[in-house]
């Protein structure tokens, strides 16, 4: 393989990698159950060996381990379903607690920093509009031509959010 140029060798390796990935994708319906069966075989082998050493016949060992595995998986699925049901039933309570915690946070911010609820609402609206403005504009302006690199565009974005001379204001000299 050394007689080929490096580019051809890399191309062959890349094509081989694509072929392996394509083979895995095509045989997924076979490989996934095979993987799970190998995993369970390795996990259950020590138990099967210990049971066979205690003079339990191999067929009985297999039935016991398969039955126990099914019971364990069913118990996990049952517990997860109970958890999902519990969360969905408590969703209104969770939403009320969330709203109450947000109200307490806003009150604590107002008490600590002297920011009113209206100022927090204005701050949130200005931050969201600034994010939408930045998202709508492209950060780099592409120039076509040989040897040219992308140049950052100069777009106006608010450097500071003014909340009527609050602590977040651009006119506050303590910042």
Secondary structure as GFF3:
##gff-version 3
##sequence-region A 1 175
A	DSSP	alpha_helix	6	26	.	.	.	ID=ss1
A	DSSP	alpha_helix	28	53	.	.	.	ID=ss2
A	DSSP	alpha_helix	58	89	.	.	.	ID=ss3
A	DSSP	alpha_helix	91	113	.	.	.	ID=ss4
A	DSSP	alpha_helix	117	136	.	.	.	ID=ss5
A	DSSP	beta_strand	140	141	.	.	.	ID=ss6
A	DSSP	beta_strand	151	152	.	.	.	ID=ss7
###
